[in-house]
Amino acid sequence: MELADTLAYIATILGLVTFTPQVVITWKTKNAKSVSLATYALITVASSLWFSYGLLKKDTPIIIANFVIFLHAITLVILKLKFDILKTNKRRKT
């Protein structure tokens, strides 16, 4: 394996764990106040474009990393919308 491939796989692994703590904390606390919807929406779009690029180039590390980043980012977008809507509905009921 070439050095470039080794670096790509290391970067992929790091990319895989980058968003995991935020997803776990948001899920456990049921609080997405600290999550920026705009930021994670943009990350979702960017990672889907990088994923597409990886497919076109047949570059496995780019494909894997950006697919997982996309899953994390879209999960945070969904959680943000879900928890903000739930919070808004609770306020209306009181």
All heavy atoms as an XYZ file, in Angstrom:
745
protein
N       0.849     -1.180      0.000
C       0.000      0.000      0.000
C       0.895      1.243      0.000
O       1.843      1.343      0.762
C      -0.908     -0.014      1.237
C      -1.916      1.108      1.230
S      -3.042      1.180      2.654
C      -3.872     -0.370      2.579
N       0.555      2.188     -0.843
C       1.332      3.425     -0.943
C       1.044      4.342      0.243
O       0.011      4.223      0.907
C       0.964      4.161     -2.234
C       1.416      3.457     -3.496
C       1.089      4.273     -4.735
O       1.008      5.515     -4.628
O       0.915      3.663     -5.795
N       1.953      5.279      0.481
C       1.787      6.243      1.571
C       0.496      7.040      1.410
O      -0.227      7.273      2.383
C       3.004      7.175      1.646
C       2.930      8.266      2.712
C       2.816      7.660      4.107
C       4.140      9.175      2.625
N       0.203      7.444      0.179
C      -1.018      8.230     -0.064
C      -2.261      7.437      0.332
O      -3.202      7.994      0.922
C      -1.094      8.640     -1.535
N      -2.296      6.151      0.022
C      -3.430      5.309      0.399
C      -3.537      5.177      1.913
O      -4.630      5.243      2.482
C      -3.315      3.920     -0.235
C      -3.474      3.946     -1.743
O      -4.127      4.881     -2.252
O      -2.943      3.038     -2.400
N      -2.405      4.983      2.568
C      -2.392      4.869      4.026
C      -2.929      6.146      4.660
O      -3.768      6.092      5.579
C      -0.959      4.593      4.534
O      -0.485      3.391      3.920
C      -0.928      4.446      6.042
N      -2.470      7.290      4.187
C      -2.964      8.575      4.704
C      -4.462      8.732      4.455
O      -5.194      9.229      5.317
C      -2.196      9.734      4.080
C      -0.733      9.867      4.482
C      -0.050     10.974      3.679
C      -0.609     10.125      5.973
N      -4.917      8.293      3.291
C      -6.343      8.396      2.963
C      -7.188      7.551      3.917
O      -8.245      7.996      4.373
C      -6.584      7.967      1.518
N      -6.722      6.358      4.221
C      -7.480      5.507      5.140
C      -7.456      6.045      6.566
O      -8.465      5.967      7.277
C      -6.987      4.059      5.080
C      -7.522      3.341      3.865
C      -6.694      3.079      2.775
C      -8.850      2.947      3.791
C      -7.183      2.435      1.638
C      -9.348      2.309      2.666
C      -8.518      2.050      1.593
O      -9.019      1.426      0.493
N      -6.343      6.611      6.982
C      -6.274      7.240      8.309
C      -7.240      8.426      8.372
O      -7.990      8.582      9.340
C      -4.831      7.674      8.652
C      -3.950      6.438      8.862
C      -4.803      8.564      9.893
C      -2.468      6.740      8.944
N      -7.237      9.239      7.332
C      -8.153     10.379      7.276
C      -9.606      9.908      7.271
O     -10.477     10.537      7.886
C      -7.865     11.220      6.033
N      -9.882      8.801      6.607
C     -11.227      8.239      6.576
C     -11.676      7.846      7.976
O     -12.786      8.176      8.398
C     -11.284      7.009      5.640
O     -10.958      7.416      4.317
C     -12.651      6.366      5.660
N     -10.813      7.158      8.695
C     -11.157      6.734     10.055
C     -11.410      7.942     10.948
O     -12.392      7.987     11.698
C     -10.052      5.831     10.636
C     -10.036      4.495      9.873
C     -10.255      5.606     12.133
C      -8.809      3.656     10.126
N     -10.556      8.948     10.846
C     -10.755     10.158     11.645
C     -12.051     10.862     11.256
O     -12.773     11.377     12.116
C      -9.560     11.097     11.495
C      -8.252     10.602     12.111
C      -7.112     11.555     11.775
C      -8.391     10.421     13.599
N     -12.335     10.891      9.974
C     -13.582     11.496      9.508
C     -14.809     10.758     10.022
O     -15.849     11.368     10.303
N     -14.675      9.454     10.166
C     -15.799      8.646     10.641
C     -16.174      8.982     12.076
O     -17.341      8.943     12.451
C     -15.472      7.155     10.541
C     -15.193      6.609      9.152
C     -14.837      5.133      9.221
C     -16.363      6.825      8.215
N     -15.182      9.299     12.893
C     -15.460      9.554     14.307
C     -15.657     11.032     14.634
O     -16.029     11.362     15.765
C     -14.351      8.954     15.209
C     -14.265      7.460     15.038
C     -13.016      9.603     14.956
N     -15.445     11.891     13.679
C     -15.537     13.324     13.930
C     -16.902     13.759     14.446
O     -16.999     14.525     15.399
C     -15.207     14.119     12.649
O     -13.910     13.756     12.215
C     -15.265     15.602     12.871
N     -17.950     13.268     13.828
C     -19.293     13.730     14.161
C     -20.004     12.848     15.182
O     -21.048     13.219     15.709
C     -20.157     13.819     12.896
C     -19.657     14.841     11.922
C     -18.920     14.465     10.820
C     -19.920     16.182     12.120
C     -18.442     15.407      9.925
C     -19.449     17.133     11.231
C     -18.706     16.745     10.131
N     -19.450     11.691     15.476
C     -20.113     10.748     16.369
C     -20.428     11.336     17.744
O     -21.564     11.174     18.229
C     -19.290      9.453     16.494
O     -19.109      8.909     15.182
C     -19.969      8.446     17.381
N     -19.502     12.028     18.407
C     -19.841     12.574     19.731
C     -21.040     13.532     19.701
O     -21.892     13.480     20.592
C     -18.566     13.312     20.155
C     -17.476     12.650     19.391
C     -18.093     12.270     18.074
N     -21.128     14.366     18.691
C     -22.249     15.310     18.608
C     -23.571     14.571     18.409
O     -24.583     14.918     19.018
C     -22.036     16.302     17.465
C     -23.104     17.380     17.377
C     -23.031     18.361     18.522
O     -22.014     18.986     18.739
N     -24.115     18.517     19.266
N     -23.567     13.542     17.578
C     -24.785     12.752     17.361
C     -25.207     12.072     18.660
O     -26.378     12.124     19.049
C     -24.581     11.705     16.240
C     -25.774     10.768     16.143
C     -24.335     12.379     14.899
N     -24.255     11.456     19.355
C     -24.563     10.729     20.588
C     -25.093     11.680     21.662
O     -26.117     11.401     22.307
C     -23.325      9.954     21.093
C     -23.551      9.382     22.482
C     -22.964      8.849     20.114
N     -24.427     12.803     21.853
C     -24.857     13.766     22.874
C     -26.241     14.322     22.553
O     -27.100     14.429     23.426
C     -23.825     14.912     23.012
C     -22.574     14.382     23.697
C     -24.404     16.096     23.779
C     -21.397     15.331     23.658
N     -26.457     14.663     21.286
C     -27.758     15.207     20.883
C     -28.854     14.170     21.102
O     -29.939     14.489     21.598
C     -27.718     15.654     19.411
O     -26.673     16.617     19.253
C     -29.032     16.279     18.991
N     -28.587     12.929     20.754
C     -29.576     11.860     20.931
C     -29.870     11.610     22.411
O     -31.022     11.526     22.817
C     -29.075     10.583     20.260
C     -30.052      9.458     20.408
C     -30.004      8.442     21.316
C     -31.240      9.250     19.655
N     -31.079      7.607     21.164
C     -31.862      8.083     20.148
C     -31.841      9.940     18.608
C     -33.039      7.586     19.616
C     -33.021      9.438     18.079
C     -33.604      8.285     18.582
N     -28.822     11.514     23.217
C     -29.000     11.203     24.639
C     -29.716     12.322     25.388
O     -30.570     12.064     26.235
C     -27.652     10.932     25.303
C     -27.103      9.565     25.026
C     -25.818      9.341     25.818
C     -25.311      7.936     25.636
N     -24.077      7.705     26.420
N     -29.345     13.564     25.104
C     -29.925     14.689     25.844
C     -31.245     15.161     25.254
O     -31.961     15.930     25.888
C     -28.953     15.885     25.867
O     -28.739     16.351     24.525
C     -27.643     15.518     26.533
N     -31.553     14.717     24.058
C     -32.755     15.174     23.341
C     -32.772     16.702     23.235
O     -33.816     17.335     23.306
C     -34.034     14.684     24.031
C     -34.102     13.206     24.269
C     -34.322     12.440     23.007
C     -34.620     10.985     23.276
N     -33.620     10.077     22.765
N     -31.564     17.266     23.079
C     -31.404     18.711     22.994
C     -30.465     19.032     21.841
O     -29.318     18.608     21.838
C     -30.842     19.241     24.316
C     -30.724     20.744     24.331
O     -30.707     21.395     23.297
N     -30.622     21.300     25.519
N     -30.969     19.789     20.881
C     -30.167     20.155     19.714
C     -29.906     21.656     19.665
O     -29.594     22.204     18.611
C     -30.871     19.699     18.435
N     -30.016     22.302     20.814
C     -29.827     23.750     20.861
C     -28.455     24.165     20.333
O     -28.330     25.167     19.637
C     -30.009     24.249     22.293
C     -29.917     25.738     22.427
C     -30.148     26.180     23.857
C     -30.037     27.690     23.963
N     -30.215     28.163     25.330
N     -27.423     23.392     20.633
C     -26.068     23.751     20.223
C     -25.740     23.345     18.788
O     -24.653     23.634     18.302
C     -25.054     23.111     21.173
O     -25.117     21.706     21.061
N     -26.677     22.705     18.113
C     -26.445     22.259     16.734
C     -26.865     23.361     15.772
O     -27.992     23.851     15.828
C     -27.238     20.961     16.448
C     -27.132     20.563     14.989
C     -26.756     19.840     17.343
N     -25.962     23.733     14.888
C     -26.275     24.739     13.874
C     -26.900     24.053     12.664
O     -26.245     23.269     11.971
C     -25.001     25.467     13.448
O     -25.246     26.218     12.279
N     -28.171     24.348     12.417
C     -28.876     23.739     11.289
C     -28.198     24.087      9.967
O     -27.994     23.212      9.119
C     -30.338     24.185     11.274
C     -31.214     23.556     10.201
C     -31.242     22.036     10.324
C     -32.619     24.134     10.270
N     -27.812     25.331      9.795
C     -27.174     25.754      8.542
C     -25.854     25.016      8.318
O     -25.575     24.542      7.209
C     -26.945     27.265      8.550
N     -25.054     24.900      9.363
C     -23.767     24.227      9.243
C     -23.948     22.769      8.829
O     -23.317     22.292      7.885
C     -22.985     24.290     10.571
O     -22.718     25.664     10.865
C     -21.691     23.513     10.488
N     -24.823     22.053      9.538
C     -24.982     20.632      9.237
C     -25.731     20.396      7.925
O     -25.516     19.381      7.268
C     -25.599     19.893     10.425
C     -24.551     19.664     11.485
C     -24.431     20.498     12.574
C     -23.631     18.632     11.355
C     -23.440     20.316     13.522
C     -22.636     18.436     12.288
C     -22.545     19.279     13.372
O     -21.552     19.089     14.285
N     -26.583     21.318      7.524
C     -27.212     21.217      6.198
C     -26.142     21.353      5.109
O     -26.136     20.593      4.127
C     -28.296     22.275      6.035
N     -25.229     22.298      5.293
C     -24.140     22.469      4.317
C     -23.191     21.273      4.313
O     -22.728     20.838      3.256
C     -23.377     23.761      4.592
C     -24.116     25.048      4.251
C     -23.350     26.262      4.757
C     -24.337     25.150      2.750
N     -22.901     20.733      5.482
C     -22.054     19.542      5.556
C     -22.731     18.374      4.843
O     -22.069     17.593      4.148
C     -21.719     19.189      7.024
C     -20.790     20.252      7.617
C     -21.088     17.796      7.130
C     -20.603     20.140      9.124
N     -24.046     18.265      4.988
C     -24.804     17.216      4.304
C     -24.654     17.338      2.792
O     -24.363     16.353      2.104
C     -26.294     17.278      4.700
O     -26.403     17.097      6.112
C     -27.106     16.216      3.998
N     -24.814     18.543      2.281
C     -24.678     18.767      0.834
C     -23.236     18.517      0.385
O     -23.000     17.814     -0.605
C     -25.132     20.199      0.454
C     -24.826     20.503     -1.002
C     -26.617     20.373      0.727
N     -22.278     19.068      1.122
C     -20.869     18.902      0.737
C     -20.452     17.437      0.749
O     -19.794     16.962     -0.191
C     -19.971     19.706      1.684
N     -20.854     16.700      1.772
C     -20.456     15.293      1.838
C     -21.130     14.466      0.755
O     -20.529     13.522      0.232
C     -20.733     14.707      3.225
O     -22.103     14.745      3.529
N     -22.350     14.828      0.375
C     -22.997     14.093     -0.716
C     -22.283     14.370     -2.043
O     -22.152     13.469     -2.884
C     -24.488     14.420     -0.813
O     -24.696     15.757     -1.181
N     -21.792     15.591     -2.212
C     -21.026     15.907     -3.430
C     -19.679     15.190     -3.432
O     -19.260     14.632     -4.455
C     -20.830     17.418     -3.551
C     -22.104     18.226     -3.837
C     -21.825     19.715     -3.749
C     -22.684     17.860     -5.190
N     -18.994     15.162     -2.288
C     -17.727     14.431     -2.192
C     -17.944     12.936     -2.393
O     -17.123     12.251     -3.006
C     -17.046     14.685     -0.850
C     -16.214     15.923     -0.843
C     -16.473     17.087     -0.181
C     -14.979     16.127     -1.543
N     -15.472     17.992     -0.429
C     -14.536     17.431     -1.269
C     -14.204     15.340     -2.381
C     -13.362     17.954     -1.777
C     -13.025     15.858     -2.897
C     -12.623     17.149     -2.593
N     -19.050     12.415     -1.863
C     -19.387     11.011     -2.060
C     -19.553     10.716     -3.555
O     -19.012      9.738     -4.070
C     -20.680     10.672     -1.303
C     -21.190      9.289     -1.556
C     -20.610      8.194     -0.940
C     -22.271      9.078     -2.399
C     -21.091      6.909     -1.165
C     -22.750      7.800     -2.634
C     -22.158      6.710     -2.013
N     -20.271     11.595     -4.253
C     -20.465     11.432     -5.700
C     -19.131     11.492     -6.439
O     -18.879     10.698     -7.359
C     -21.404     12.521     -6.234
O     -22.659     12.424     -5.602
N     -18.289     12.410     -6.034
C     -16.948     12.519     -6.622
C     -16.169     11.218     -6.406
O     -15.533     10.702     -7.332
C     -16.203     13.699     -5.989
C     -14.757     13.807     -6.396
C     -14.390     14.394     -7.599
C     -13.741     13.321     -5.571
C     -13.065     14.481     -7.974
C     -12.412     13.406     -5.932
C     -12.071     13.993     -7.145
O     -10.758     14.078     -7.517
N     -16.226     10.696     -5.191
C     -15.541      9.443     -4.890
C     -16.042      8.293     -5.757
O     -15.249      7.469     -6.225
N     -17.355      8.253     -5.970
C     -17.908      7.213     -6.846
C     -17.378      7.352     -8.270
O     -16.996      6.359     -8.896
C     -19.440      7.286     -6.856
C     -20.170      6.800     -5.611
C     -21.667      7.046     -5.751
C     -19.896      5.329     -5.357
N     -17.368      8.581     -8.766
C     -16.888      8.815    -10.130
C     -15.413      8.459    -10.284
O     -14.984      7.937    -11.313
C     -17.123     10.275    -10.537
C     -18.587     10.680    -10.699
C     -18.694     12.191    -10.889
C     -19.223      9.949    -11.875
N     -14.629      8.738     -9.245
C     -13.189      8.459     -9.275
C     -12.847      7.049     -8.794
O     -11.686      6.654     -8.827
C     -12.431      9.484     -8.412
C     -12.432     10.878     -8.967
C     -11.574     10.923    -10.209
C     -11.275     12.336    -10.608
N     -10.278     12.394    -11.667
N     -13.877      6.343     -8.287
C     -13.672      5.004     -7.712
C     -12.620      5.038     -6.593
O     -11.727      4.206     -6.528
C     -13.303      3.998     -8.800
C     -14.389      3.816     -9.822
C     -14.010      2.804    -10.874
C     -15.178      2.549    -11.781
N     -15.135      3.164    -13.049
N     -12.776      6.023     -5.721
C     -11.843      6.243     -4.619
C     -12.509      5.810     -3.312
O     -13.305      6.553     -2.724
C     -11.449      7.716     -4.575
C     -10.283      7.990     -3.656
O     -10.161      7.321     -2.620
O      -9.483      8.888     -3.987
N     -12.185      4.612     -2.862
C     -12.853      4.007     -1.709
C     -12.789      4.856     -0.442
O     -13.826      5.025      0.224
C     -12.297      2.593     -1.453
O     -12.471      1.833     -2.650
C     -13.024      1.901     -0.320
N     -11.633      5.398     -0.047
C     -11.629      6.211      1.183
C     -12.560      7.417      1.104
O     -13.248      7.741      2.087
C     -10.166      6.665      1.318
C      -9.388      5.639      0.585
C     -10.274      5.220     -0.561
N     -12.616      8.076     -0.019
C     -13.507      9.231     -0.169
C     -14.961      8.782     -0.115
O     -15.801      9.435      0.512
C     -13.198     10.004     -1.471
C     -11.849     10.703     -1.336
C     -14.295     11.022     -1.787
C     -11.379     11.417     -2.581
N     -15.269      7.669     -0.749
C     -16.634      7.144     -0.740
C     -17.069      6.820      0.686
O     -18.122      7.277      1.147
C     -16.750      5.888     -1.633
C     -16.532      6.258     -3.103
C     -18.097      5.196     -1.442
C     -16.333      5.055     -4.020
N     -16.261      6.039      1.394
C     -16.621      5.602      2.748
C     -16.734      6.789      3.702
O     -17.738      6.936      4.410
C     -15.600      4.580      3.288
C     -15.661      3.293      2.466
C     -15.857      4.285      4.765
C     -14.522      2.330      2.756
N     -15.715      7.624      3.713
C     -15.701      8.753      4.648
C     -16.900      9.663      4.435
O     -17.583     10.046      5.392
C     -14.405      9.544      4.505
N     -17.167     10.002      3.210
C     -18.242     10.963      2.954
C     -19.625     10.354      3.080
O     -20.580     11.052      3.422
C     -18.020     11.651      1.619
C     -16.900     12.643      1.742
O     -17.065     13.704      2.319
N     -15.724     12.277      1.268
N     -19.758      9.061      2.868
C     -21.037      8.407      3.122
C     -21.349      8.451      4.613
O     -22.450      8.806      5.021
C     -21.016      6.964      2.616
C     -22.293      6.235      2.875
C     -23.445      6.563      2.174
C     -22.352      5.235      3.829
C     -24.640      5.895      2.416
C     -23.542      4.562      4.079
C     -24.686      4.888      3.369
N     -20.358      8.133      5.434
C     -20.573      8.140      6.882
C     -20.762      9.566      7.401
O     -21.633      9.818      8.244
C     -19.425      7.416      7.614
C     -19.574      7.535      9.122
C     -19.390      5.950      7.204
N     -19.987     10.506      6.897
C     -20.170     11.907      7.294
C     -21.563     12.380      6.908
O     -22.247     13.061      7.679
C     -19.074     12.810      6.683
C     -17.728     12.509      7.351
C     -19.427     14.289      6.832
C     -16.542     13.139      6.661
N     -22.020     12.001      5.712
C     -23.379     12.341      5.280
C     -24.411     11.782      6.261
O     -25.332     12.490      6.670
C     -23.648     11.803      3.871
C     -25.082     11.926      3.461
C     -25.570     13.127      2.966
C     -25.949     10.848      3.588
C     -26.910     13.238      2.605
C     -27.282     10.961      3.232
C     -27.767     12.155      2.735
N     -24.247     10.507      6.654
C     -25.197      9.901      7.592
C     -25.218     10.634      8.931
O     -26.292     10.901      9.484
C     -24.859      8.425      7.812
C     -25.093      7.492      6.633
C     -24.650      6.077      6.988
C     -26.546      7.506      6.196
N     -24.037     10.972      9.434
C     -23.967     11.717     10.694
C     -24.626     13.097     10.549
O     -25.409     13.513     11.402
C     -22.515     11.891     11.140
C     -21.915     10.687     11.772
N     -21.213      9.761     11.054
C     -21.903     10.260     13.052
C     -20.791      8.816     11.868
N     -21.200      9.084     13.088
N     -24.282     13.803      9.482
C     -24.792     15.170      9.301
C     -26.303     15.175      9.099
O     -27.007     15.996      9.699
C     -24.089     15.844      8.122
N     -26.819     14.255      8.279
C     -28.266     14.228      8.049
C     -28.996     13.813      9.325
O     -30.089     14.304      9.606
C     -28.651     13.336      6.840
C     -30.083     13.622      6.372
C     -28.518     11.869      7.142
C     -30.267     14.921      5.687
N     -28.374     12.947     10.122
C     -28.962     12.573     11.410
C     -29.076     13.789     12.308
O     -30.113     14.007     12.951
C     -28.117     11.479     12.095
O     -28.099     10.324     11.256
C     -28.661     11.132     13.471
N     -28.022     14.611     12.347
C     -28.070     15.821     13.183
C     -29.099     16.818     12.667
O     -29.779     17.474     13.463
C     -26.683     16.452     13.276
C     -25.746     15.720     14.227
C     -24.313     16.192     14.059
C     -26.201     15.875     15.667
N     -29.240     16.938     11.364
C     -30.261     17.828     10.802
C     -31.649     17.346     11.228
O     -32.486     18.140     11.673
C     -30.148     17.900      9.256
C     -31.374     18.563      8.643
C     -28.886     18.644      8.853
N     -31.886     16.046     11.108
C     -33.190     15.490     11.486
C     -33.444     15.666     12.980
O     -34.541     16.068     13.384
C     -33.282     14.007     11.068
C     -33.327     13.906      9.539
C     -34.491     13.321     11.703
C     -33.099     12.502      9.002
N     -32.434     15.367     13.803
C     -32.597     15.543     15.247
C     -32.850     16.999     15.608
O     -33.684     17.304     16.470
C     -31.380     15.012     16.001
C     -31.183     13.494     15.978
C     -29.867     13.121     16.666
C     -32.350     12.777     16.628
N     -32.134     17.899     14.970
C     -32.320     19.334     15.219
C     -33.766     19.732     14.916
O     -34.432     20.373     15.729
C     -31.342     20.146     14.365
C     -31.543     21.644     14.396
C     -31.100     22.248     15.685
C     -31.136     23.772     15.610
N     -30.905     24.374     16.914
N     -34.250     19.333     13.747
C     -35.622     19.675     13.374
C     -36.626     19.019     14.321
O     -37.568     19.663     14.777
C     -35.895     19.257     11.930
C     -35.094     20.019     10.863
C     -35.293     19.391      9.499
C     -35.460     21.495     10.849
N     -36.405     17.749     14.634
C     -37.318     17.014     15.517
C     -37.377     17.638     16.904
O     -38.468     17.917     17.415
C     -36.866     15.559     15.624
C     -37.697     14.734     16.566
C     -37.167     13.316     16.667
C     -37.953     12.535     17.704
N     -37.483     11.162     17.839
N     -36.232     17.865     17.516
C     -36.222     18.380     18.881
C     -36.677     19.828     18.949
O     -37.334     20.232     19.914
C     -34.850     18.199     19.521
C     -34.465     16.756     19.696
C     -33.152     16.362     19.581
C     -35.417     15.788     19.961
C     -32.792     15.031     19.734
C     -35.072     14.448     20.115
C     -33.755     14.068     20.011
N     -36.371     20.623     17.936
C     -36.849     22.006     17.925
C     -38.364     22.051     17.752
O     -39.041     22.861     18.376
C     -36.159     22.822     16.828
C     -34.746     23.215     17.209
O     -34.290     22.869     18.319
O     -34.075     23.864     16.376
N     -38.904     21.166     16.919
C     -40.360     21.110     16.724
C     -41.040     20.631     18.003
O     -42.054     21.189     18.423
C     -40.717     20.214     15.518
C     -40.308     20.911     14.217
C     -42.206     19.873     15.506
C     -40.368     20.032     12.982
N     -40.474     19.602     18.651
C     -41.040     19.120     19.913
C     -41.024     20.208     20.974
O     -41.988     20.382     21.718
C     -40.262     17.899     20.415
C     -40.476     16.593     19.665
C     -39.531     15.521     20.199
C     -41.925     16.140     19.775
N     -39.930     20.955     21.026
C     -39.798     22.029     22.014
C     -40.845     23.119     21.741
O     -41.481     23.636     22.664
C     -38.390     22.614     21.950
C     -38.022     23.448     23.118
C     -36.545     23.825     23.004
C     -36.020     24.331     24.308
N     -34.606     24.641     24.250
N     -41.038     23.452     20.466
C     -42.021     24.464     20.091
C     -43.432     24.006     20.439
O     -44.231     24.776     20.959
C     -41.925     24.765     18.574
O     -40.607     25.211     18.281
C     -42.914     25.830     18.162
N     -43.705     22.728     20.169
C     -45.049     22.199     20.499
C     -45.304     22.181     21.992
O     -46.422     22.430     22.437
C     -45.208     20.794     19.914
C     -45.364     20.814     18.417
O     -45.689     21.840     17.823
N     -45.112     19.684     17.791
N     -44.293     21.880     22.800
C     -44.461     21.896     24.265
C     -44.766     23.295     24.758
O     -45.563     23.486     25.660
C     -43.207     21.359     24.956
C     -43.082     19.867     24.893
C     -41.844     19.396     25.644
C     -41.703     17.888     25.553
N     -40.505     17.410     26.240
N     -44.100     24.278     24.172
C     -44.345     25.680     24.568
C     -45.773     26.081     24.253
O     -46.408     26.826     24.994
C     -43.382     26.616     23.856
C     -42.016     26.642     24.455
C     -41.213     27.773     23.864
N     -39.817     27.450     23.982
C     -38.889     27.712     23.079
N     -39.208     28.325     21.967
N     -37.646     27.398     23.274
N     -46.285     25.647     23.115
C     -47.651     26.019     22.704
C     -48.695     25.399     23.618
O     -49.748     25.973     23.818
C     -47.895     25.577     21.270
C     -47.164     26.411     20.263
C     -47.504     26.003     18.858
N     -46.697     26.762     17.914
C     -46.534     26.421     16.663
N     -47.098     25.335     16.192
N     -45.803     27.161     15.864
N     -48.405     24.212     24.156
C     -49.365     23.521     25.016
C     -49.441     24.150     26.398
O     -50.431     23.976     27.098
C     -48.991     22.043     25.139
C     -49.259     21.276     23.870
C     -48.906     19.812     24.053
C     -49.139     19.053     22.749
N     -48.786     17.649     22.897
N     -48.400     24.860     26.801
C     -48.405     25.447     28.145
C     -48.914     26.851     28.167
O     -49.202     27.518     27.331
C     -46.996     25.446     28.768
O     -46.105     26.163     27.919
C     -46.523     24.041     29.002
